[in-house]
Amino acid sequence: MMNEDNLTLINPQTGNLAFKISSFIDSNPFEELQRLNHFSLIWIKKGKGTVKADFSEYNFNSNTLFAFSPYQPFLFQNNEKIEGVVLNFHPDFFCIHKHQQEVACNGILFNNIYSPPFVKIDDTASSTFDMLLTQIKAEMNNKALAQYELLVSYLKIYLITASRLKSEQQSESEIIVSENKEPFILQNLKNYIEIHYKTKRSASDYANLLNITPKALARITKNHFNRTLTDLISERIIIEAKRELYLTNKAIKEIAHNLGYDDEYYFSRFFKNNTAISPQLYRDTVGFGKSMS
């Protein structure tokens, strides 16, 4: 069940959700596929289960924080009763692209195609989050002068704390697997994807660049990223498309061309297959922050 801690701010200009904090106890509000037009930070405080996100599936336990971007598909299947806290915020309330230098969560907490969309919460972070959530609830009930500025400050601390923790955990994971040569291949693969994802789409392209067989590449990507190379490239294209749709006033045809698609309609179908909405509807519902770029 959801409890009385559910508090929502509405954008007066659009009538859409701007910022929301909610709690759930002994229930799973995410058991059906979610494709939301805002960012979601879901802290599972108790319970365990499985989450399906994008092209992958992961197990989770208590004290796990999930971070999902607008229209990123996910659903939770719990093995036992779960409880937790959710923070939702719309890009018009807080844009992670605009504030990247301040919070550095884009590419770590959000839009990180090379790692799972969650971070394990330790005791120190748990205390910090509990304190921040208490302050957020008090401020949302207060509605005094400069409410927006204070809420954004609390949200920034929340994001920075989670991003630092995830960076530390990623570094520890990389040390564990550094005893063989695969980490070098993985890093080179990441670099090649960043350079070539707009023009090279096949496994054989990247296998040739890495001087390994497509079969070996398939095994490595599956073992370390829990998805195929095609999935990785598709996710990378979608992330860039979303960024362009939000931060620029470029026509969809131009965005498609910049991403290597000569056919705007083929690109739109690709985007919709991965997000369940069209590029234009994404721009209409997530917002349009070209003045922020």
N, C-alpha and C positions, 0 to 999 in steps of 0.2 A: 504494500500500500504506500501511497505517497502521503507525506505529512504536512503539518502547518508551516514548515520551513520553506515552502515554495513561494518565491518572490520574483516578480517580473517587472522589468522596465520596458516600456513600449516607445518606439521612435515616433514622436508626434507628427513627423512629416510624412512617414510612409504607413504608419499603423502596424508595422511589423515588430517582431521581437528585437530588442536591442541588447539586453543583458538579462540573464535569469540564473537563479540559484535554486536548486530543488534537491530533495532527498528521497530515497526509497528504502523501505524496510520490508523484508520477507516477500519481495516481489521482483519481477524482472520487466521493467518498462521497455526493454529493447529486444524482446524475443521475436519480433517481426523485423524484416529488413528496414533499416533506417537510411534515408537519404535526405539530410537536413540542410537548410540553406544558411547555416551558421556553423561556427566552430563549437566543438563539444569537448569538454574535459570531464571524464567520468572516472571518479575515484571509487573503486570497489574496496570498501573497508573490511567487509567480511564475506566469506563464501568463495566458491570456486566453480569453474566451468570452462567453456570453450567460446572463443570469439571468432567469427568469420569476418574478415575485412579485406576488401579488394579481391585479390586472387588467392588469398592465403587463409589458413586456419591455425589458431594458437590456443594453447591451454593457459589458463590464468588461475591465480590463487588470491588470497586476501592481500590487501595493501598493494594493489596495482592501479596505476593511473593510466588511462587511455586518452589519446589525443586524436581527434578526427577533424578533418577539414570539411568545408562546405561540400555537400553532395558526395562525400566519400562513403561508399556503402559499408554497413556493418550490422551485425546482429549478435546477441549474446545467447548462449545456451548454458544454463546453470545446472550443475550436478547437485547442488544443495542451495538452501535459501541464501540470497545475497542481499547486502545492504550497502548503500553508498551515497555519494554526493555528486551532483552534476553542476558544472558551470557551463552555460551556453552564452556565446557572444557573437553578434553579427559583425561582419567586416566594417560596416559603417560606424559601429561603436568603437571598435579597436582593430586597426589594420596591421597585421603582422608584417606585411611588406613595408609599410611606411616606417614602422618602428623596429625594423630588423637590427639596426645598430644598437638599439637600447636593450632589447630582450633576446635577440639572437636565437629565437625558437624555430624560425622557418628553416627547414632542412635538417633539423635535429628532432624537435618534438613533433612538428607537423611537416608533411610533404617530404618525408625521408623514405625513399623507395628501397633503401638497402637494409632497413632494420624494422622490427615489429613496431606497431603503433602504440607501444606502451612502455612504461618505466616502473620498476619495482620501487616502492616507497619505504625508506628506512625510518627509524624512530625520530631522527632529527627533522627530516622533511615532514613527517606526519604531524609533529608538534607545530611546525611552521604553518602547514596547511590548515590545521584546526584553528589556530589563532586568526589567520587571515579570513577564514570562512565566518568566524564569529564577528569580525569587524565588518565584513561585507554585508551580513544580515542586518547588523545594527544600522549601517549607513543606508541600506535600502529602505528600512523602516523610518529613517530620519527625514529624508527628502529636504534637507536644508541646503543652504547656499554651497555651490561647488561640489555637489554630490557626484557629478560625472567625473570630475578630476580625481576625487578620492577613490572612487571605484576603479578607475583605470590604474591608479597607483597600486592598489591591492592586487589587481589582476596581473600587472607587470611583475610584481614580486613572486606571485604564484608561478608564472611562466618561467621566470629566470631560475627559480629553485628547481623546478622540474627539468628544465633544459640542462642545467649543470649536473644534476643527478644522472640524467640519461647519457650525457657525454662521458661521465666517469665510468658508467657501466659498459658503455661501448668500448672504451679504452681497455678495460679489464678483459672483456671478451676477446679483443684483438690480441692481447698478450697470450691468452690461453691457446690460441690457434697458431701462434707465430713460430712453432717449432718445425713447420714444413714450408714448402715453397708456395702453397696455395694463397696465402695472404698477398704475395706480390702479384699473382695473377688477378686476384680480386681487386686490388687497388688499380691495376692497369685497366681492368674491365670497367671499373667506375669512371676512370678518366676517359676511356674511349667512348663510353655511352654519352658522357657530357659533351664530347667533341662532335660525335657523329649521329646522335639520335634523330636528327632532322633528316638525314640522308641515308643512313644504313639501318635496315630493319631486320635482317636475317641473321640467324645463328652462325651461318658459314662466314658472313662478313667479319664478325667479331672473333671467330675461331681463327681465321686467317691472320688477323691483326695480332692475336696472342700466340700464334704458332702452336696451337693445340688442335685436337680434333673436335668437331662439333659435339660428338658424344661425350668427350671429357668436359667440355664447356657446360653441357646440359647437366652433368652430374655435379659440377662445382656450384652452379647457380642454384640448383635444387637443394643441395646440402646447406649452403650458407645463407641463401636468401629466401628459401622456402617458396620459390616460384620460378617460372621459366624466364629465359631471356626475353622472349616476346612480351611477357607480362611486365618485366622491368621497363622495357622501352615504351610500352603503352602507357604505363603510369607516368613516366617522365614526360611524355608528350602532353598528357592531360594536365599535369601540373603547370607546364609552361603555357598551355592554352588558357587555363584558368587565370593565370597571372596576367596574361595579355588582355583577356576579356575584362578583367577588373581594373587594371591600372592604365590602360590606354583607350583611346577613342578610335583605334584602327577598325576598319570594316572586317567582318568575319572572313570575307574572301581573302583579304590581305594577311590575316592571321594564319589562315589555312596555308597560303602560299609560303609564308615564312617558316612554317613547320614541315614543309616538303610535300604538301598536298596541292596538286594542280586543280583538282576537282573540289570545289567548295562543298558540294552536297555529299561527296564521299567522306570528307572530313567531318561534316555535321553528323552523319550517321555513326562514324567512329566515336565521336564525342558523346553522342546520345547512348550508344551501346555501353559506354563506360561510366556514365553519370546518370542515366535515365532521363536526362533533359537535353534540350537543344542548346547550342551555344548562346543563342539570343535570350532564351529563358534564363540561363545562368546569369547573364549580364543583368537581366531585368530583376531577378530575385536576390542575388547576392549583393548587387550594388554596382556602382560605377565610380571608381576613385581616381579618375585621371588627374584631378587636381592635386593628388597626393604624390604623384610620381616625380 
